[in-house]
Amino acid sequence: MRLSLVIAIASMLAALPALSKPAAKKAAASACVECHTRVTPGIVTQHAGSAHAKSGEVDCATCHGGAHVGMDDAAKAVMPSPATCKECHEEQVAQYAAGKHSLAWVAMEAMPGLNHQPVPVKGAGMKGCSGCHKIGDKDAAKAGVHYGTGACDSCHTRHSFSKAEARDPRACQTCHMGFDHPQWEMWSSSKHGTIWQVEGGKGGRAPTCQDCHMQGGDHRAMTAWGFLAVRLPEDDAEWMADRVEILKALGVLDKVGQPTARLDVVKAGKVARLSKEEFQAERSKMEKTCAKCHSPAYAKEQLAAGDRMVRESDRVFAAAIREVRALYDDGVLSVPAGWTTAPDLLQFQDAKTPIELDLYKMFMEYRMRAFQGAFHNNPDYTQWYGWAPLVETLTRVKAEAARLRAEHKPAKRK
């Protein structure tokens, strides 16, 4: 009898936590669903299949507010921002805010060349640069677009907000492809990408974009070299001299090598590594990632080979910059109105002379492909899409510089 009583009491005590645990908060049924099933049924279907909907805790109004109630007041619907997501996903939003993706909008708006672009390219409509750079956090008052200040939905797309989708390397290809940064093409046709595709993405043998750049699900997403493959300082004096030429052409340093206001933009956008410690912190993370499948020595050597590809590309590119800069110094070319530096790589395709358009392509296309191909283990991109046209274009730049000098007639002195 006594044993039975003890068992009964123990059973009651074991049940107490379950009894005291509050029931999951069930979101109230929303009038949004009834209306949007008729107006935008796709959105309703996507949300219904999401983890948000299945939790029973996230209703339309959770993200969009409750002010919008009819067909005539759609503008009252709040467009979510990272701050909205932070209410539930605090750690992930904090990681995102510390990384380069959050600064994508800032980096885009800082480009001088953007001032010459049509409105759909640089903002409303999201048809050009802004279509990818929208992943950056934006000031709601300055965003100027109906799509709001959202960023998380660049990878976890609306209204499914799927974690599995964002973990798939194909989620990255919309932005990381094409002219200046074809990382998708490089990775997908590399041995890593080929293995991933052969195994249907299920084998786990080949690293994906997320494995290397968002280790352990970290939303910070940073790289050692950054987008421009620029770091300071360089211990190699010759390489440092080449780096200075590139920074002058970027307008980050002035003619005599002193910092300009653009350096502050580089710092704010985290597009370069400005100390050895900052660079090595990111490099060490990558070495550990590679060492999960390769020996540490092999991983370090392969990454160092990529570094050497940056150095060789800088050597060729800096030589071309010196040719064009000398044309300005000697009066063969005139500094365009409104430019603060010349040549100015950040004017992009709006450079004023064919020789500078070649310089722009060397920087934004060939140099990028040479070093990015190396780091993504794609020999063909490194050689034939990067290094070869980089060297070929230097030859054309030298020939064009000689032609311009031959045709130049200095103004007669009075």
N, C-alpha and C positions, 0 to 999 in steps of 0.2 A: 504493500500500500504506500509506504513511504517512498519507495523507488518510483512508483507511478506518479506521485505528487511532484517529485524533483524533475522528472521528465517533462511533465506538463508545464511547470514554471519555466524550465529552460526553453521550451518551445515558444512560450509567450514572449520571453525576453528577446529571443532571436527574431521574432516578428516585429518588434517595436520599431527598429529603424525604417522598415518598409512602410509601416503604418504612419510614421511621423513624416516621411518624405512627402513634400508637397507634389501634387499632381502636375504634370507638364502643362505649362500655360498654353491654352488653346486660343489661337487668334480668332477674333470674331469674324463671322462671315461678312464679306465685303460686297457692297453694291458695285464695286469696280468690276468684279468678275462677271456679273450679270450683263453689264453693258459691254465690256471688252470682249466677251465671247462673241458678240455680234460685230463689233467694230474691228478688233484686232485679235482674232481667234488664235493666231500663231503664238502671240505673247502669252496668252492664258495657258495654252498647251505646254509651252516651255516651262513656265513657272510651276505648273502642276506636277511636272516630272522632276523638279529640283529638290535638293536636300532642304532648301528653305521651306518649301511648301510641306514636305513630308514631316518636318519637325513640328508642324502645327503652331509655330511661334512667329512666323514671318508672313505678314499679310502685305498686300500692295501698299497700304498706307504706312507700313513700317519704314519703307524707303522713300515713298513719294509724298508722304503727308496726307492729310485729309481735306485740304482746301478745295481740291478739284472734285466737283460732284456732277458735272454735266458736260454736254457737247460744246458749250459756249465758253467754258472757263479752263480749257486745257492748260493754259499758260500758268495756272496756279499750282500745277503738279510740280513738286520739288524734284529736281534732278539730283540723284545721289552723287556724293563725292567720297573720297577716301575717309573723310570724317564720319560719314554715314556708316561705312563698313567697319570703322574702328570701334563702334559701339559693341560689336560682337567679336571682331577679329583684331584685337588690340595689338598683339605681338606681330602679326603679319604686316599691318599697316605701319608700325614703327620700323620694321625692317625695310619696307618699301621706301619710306621717307628718308632713310639713311643711304639709299643707293642711287644709281644714275638714272634709272627709269623715272623716278619722281621729278628729275630735273630736265626731262626731255623737252618740255614746253619752254622752259627758260633758255635752254641751249638753242632752240630753233629761233626764238624771237631775238636772240643776241646776234644772229648772223646778218651782217650788213647787206648781203645779197638778197635777203628776203624782202627788203624794202622795194625791190623792183618787180616782185612777183604779183600775178593776178590774185584777187581776193580769194577765190576758191583754193588756191595753192597754199596760202599762208593762214587761212582761218576758216571762215564760214563755208560750209559744204564739205570740209575735210577731204578734198580731192587730191591734194599734193602732200607737201611736207607735213602738214598738220594732221593728215590721216594716220600717220604713225606716231608723231610726236605728241598726240593727244594723250598718250599714256602718262605724260607728265602731269603733276599736280598744277592746277590753274586757279588763279584768283577769280572767284565767281563774278566779280564786278568787271573783270577785264576779258573774260573768256570770249564773249561776243558771239557765242554759238548756242543754238538750241540744245545741243547735246550735253551741255553742262560741263562740270569740272571732273567728271568721272575718270578713273584711271584703272581701277581693278578690273573693270569689264573689258579692258583691252585683251586680257588673257582668259579671264573667267567670263565668257561672253553672256550677254543678256539672253533670256531671263532664266536660263538654266544655271548659270554660275557654277559650272561643273569643275570640280577639282581634277577629275580624270582628264578633261579636255586641256586644262592648263599644264598638266604634266606631260602631255604628248608633244614631242618636238615639232610636230606640224603646226602647233599653235604659234610658233615663233616665226614661221616662214613669211607671213604677210609683210612684216617689216624688215626682217633680217635677210634680205635678198636684193638682187639687182645691181645697179650701177656702182655704187660706192662701197657697199658692204654685203656681198653675196654669200654670207655665212651659210645660208640654207643650202645653196647650190654646192658649196665647198664640202659641207658636212655630209649631205645626203649622197654625194658621189664619192666620198672617201671610204676607206675600208670600214671605219666605224659605222657610217651611215648605211653602207651596203649590208653589213651584218644585221643591223637593226631591221632593215626592210625584209631581208631573207627570212628572218625569224618572226616576221609579222609583229614586231614590237613587243614580243612576249618572252624572248629568250633571256634578256637581262645581261647578255655578254657585252653589248656595245654601249658606250656612254652616250647619253642624249645631251641636248643643250642644257637641260635642267640639271643633269648630273654634274656637269662641269661648272656651270655658272650660277646655280642656285643650290649649292651643296646642302643636302639635308633639308631641302625645302625652304632655305633662307631666301626671303624675298628681296634681299639687298641688291643682288645682281651687279657685281663689280668685276673688273678685270685689271690685271697688273699694268698693261700698256694703255688702256683706255682707247677711245675711238680714234684719236689722232696718232697713236703710237708715239707719244711725246712724254719724256720724263726728264727731270732735272735733279741733280746734276749728272753729267757723264764723266767718268774718270779718264776715259780715252780722250786725249786733247783734240785729235783730229775729228773724232765723232762729235765732240762738243762744238767744234767750230761749224760743222755741218748743221748741227741742231740749231745753233744761233741763226744761221741763214734761213732756216725754215721758220723759226719763230719771228724773224723780222718780216718775212713774206706773209705771215699770218697776222701781222700788226700787233703781236704780243710784245715785241721789243721794237724800239725805234731804231733809227739809222745807226746810232752809236751803241746800241745794245742795252739801252735802259728800258725798264718796264713801262708799258703804257696802260691805259685804262682797260684794255682788252684782257690784260693778265687777271684783273679782278673777275672778269666774266669766266675765264678759264678755271679759276679757283672755285667760283660759285657753281659752275656746271660740272665740276669734278671730271673734266675731260682729259686731264693730264695728271701724272703723278709727280708731285713737287718735292719729294724727299726720298732718300734711299729706303727709309723705314716704311713709308707708305707703299712703295713699290714691292718691297720684299714681303710685306704682310699678305698682299694678294697673291704673289708668286708662291709663297709657302702653302697657301690653301690649295692652289692648283697642283703643286707637286704631290701633296697628300692624296688628292683625288686620283691622279694618274697612277700613284703607287698602289692603288687598290687592285690593279690588274697587272702593272708592270713593276719591274724592280725600281727602287728609288733612284739608283744611278742612271738607269735608262731614261726615266722620266725627266731628270734634271738635264741630261744631255739633249734630249729632244726639245725641251723648252729653250735651252741655251742656243740651239740651232736656229730657232725662231728669232731669238734676239739678234743673232748675226745677220739674219735676213733683213731685219729692220735697219741694221747698220749699213749694209751694202745698198739698200734702197735709198737711205738718206744720203749716201755719198753721191749717187747718180742724180738724185733730185736736187741736192744743194748746188751741184755744178750747173744745172739748168737755171736755177734761180740767180746765180751769180751772172750768167750771161745776160739775163733780162734786166737785172738791177743795173748793170753797167750801161745798158742802153739809156736808162733814165739819168744816170750820173753824167753821161756824156752828152745829154741833150738830144739824143736820137729819138727818144720817146718823151712825151710831155705828160706830167701827172694829170689825170682827168679831174675835172671840177668836182669838188665834194669828197674826194678821196683823201684820207689822212696818211696813207702809206701806198707805195707803189714799188714793185707789183703787190697786189692785194689778192691773195688766194680766196679770201672769204667773199669776194664779189662773184665767185662761181662763174656760171656761163655768161654773165653780163660783163666780163672783162672786155676791154675796148680794142684789143688787137689780136690777130690770129696767133701770134707767138705766145701771148698770155693765156689764150684758150688751151694751147698745148700744155702750158704749165699747170693749168687747172686740172686737166685730165691726168697729168702725171701724178698729181696729188690725190685727187678724189677717186680715181679709178685704178691706175696701174700700181702705184705704191701700196694702196690699200690691199689689192689682190695679191701682191707679192708676199707681204708679211702675214696677212690673214690666212692665205692659202697654206703657208708654212705651219701656222699654229693649229689649223684644222686638218693637217695631215693630208693635203690634197696636192700632189706633185704637179699636176697639169695646170691648176690655177696659179700656183706659185711661179712656174716657168713661163707658160705660153700666154696666160691672161694678165700676168703681173710683170715679172722681171723682163721678159723679152720686149714688150711694147714700151716699158720704162726706158730701156737703153736705146731703142729705136727712136723714141721721141727726143731724147737728148741730142741725137745726131741731127734731127730736123731743126731743133731749137738753135743749135750752133750755126747751121747753114742759113737759117732765116735771119739770125743776128748779123751774120756777115753780109747778107744781101741788104738789110736795112742800113747798115753802116755805109755800104758802097753807094747807096742812093741818097744818103743824107747830105744836105747842103747847109752848112752852118750859116746862120744869119750874118749878113755883112755889117760890119761896124760902121757907124756914121762918123 
